[in-house]
Amino acid sequence: MHLRFDIPFEADAEGDGFQESLPASPAVFVLFPAPREGVPPAPYIGRTSDLRRRLTRLLSIRRQSSRMLNLRELTARIEYEPVGSAFEGTWLLYLLNRHYFARQYRDRLRLKPPALLKLKMQNRFPRCYPTRRMMKDGSLYYGPFASMAVAERFAGEFLDFFKIRRCVEELNPDPSHPGCIYSQLHMCLAPCFAGCTDADYQGEVQRVVEFLDSQGKSLLRNLESARAQASESMEFEQASKIHQRIEKLNDLLRQRSDLVRNLRDLHAVMVLPGAEAKAVVFFRIIGGEIRGPATLSLDENVPDPTPLDRQLHDLMKTLGGDAHQAAPANVPPWEHLSLLARWYYSSFRQGELVMLNPDQAIPHSRLIRICRKLLAHDDEGTT
């Protein structure tokens, strides 16, 4: 893997004139030492908000009294690439570390699996629970959440609307089983002591799947229909109880992040400011897998301008190809989900994320408006 700009460096060269050619802007860089006995040593990889200042500090002539890190005597070559946003820099760091430090890159980047909800469909009596482990076992995964605490709270509250089990033991239905507090409160179908048939339990599991796949809309529609029917039948007490459940459900759905969904349906387009003037950078998420970056220039001062919608169409095609044929496996790389969640839930997030429907139709007009909004914001910041 190589970055866009590559320049040699000689520690014996007099002066530091090369530094004047470096941009004083955010960038990702790699410092390569000279090979020793034919074996290239590990490079130094970094990200900075001011490339010129950072490399001046790392590669300047060492002062005897200074304790600052100095790599002047070790560096033989420099690669760098300007970035326009923190996520673009993080993505390049991820690719570089994975390339040069295949065994340590997760520790170096402090990556940990994202917080998800897992519905283990292979079990005779599936249950839904928070996890950070992703396996290709046919289970359904939903997320990513901001943290395990958020995932646990969401699971605990949404499962109150359903009657699937919450126990962790392997069940072998037996009428002599004492059950648990949930079965006593009629909050579980109680498969442990054969309180339901397998078909009844699978039907309840399907309701849970529909709830999670529709971001809660399926249950909300059913409750609203039941409330209307109770009102028409003049069963006002029952209508009031259903209304309370609807309010509780709406409170829960307001807490749910728009990013949380079935991972196979996690399709989106990330729009970020570009490093170049009048440019934006796109990443595309297909089934939780990140693809990109791709740069789109909105500079209208060109001899033969191509309509923006056509440029955007071609760019999205390069990022996704045929979206249905290029869809990743059931379980996307968890590192991608971790990076996406880290960016999305950050308090200093740059750019915007446009969620796509399962058919992955691209809203070109909306993306163009977002691009112009980002450029207008950058223009305001430079004035």
Buried (B, 14 or more C-beta within 10 A) or exposed (E): EEBEBEEEBEBEEEEEEBBEEBEBBBBBBBBBBEEEEEEEEEBBBBBBEBBBEBBBBBBBEEEEEEEEEBBBEBBBBBBBBBBBBBBBBBBBBBBBBBBBBEEEBBEBBEBEBBBBBBBBEEEEBBBBBBBBEBEEEEBBBBBBBBBBEBBBBBBEBBBEBBBBBBBEEEBEBEEEBEEBEBBEEEBBBBBBBBBBEEEEBBEBBEBBBBBBBBBBEBBBEBBBEBBEEBBEEEEEEBBEBBBEBBEBBEEBBEEBBEBBBBBBBBBBBBBBBBBEEBBBBBBBBBBBBBBBBBBBEBEEEEEEEEEBEEBBEEBBEEBBEEBEEBBBEBBBBBBBBBBBBBBBBEEEBBBBBBBBEEEBEBBBEEBBEBBEEBBEEBEEEEE
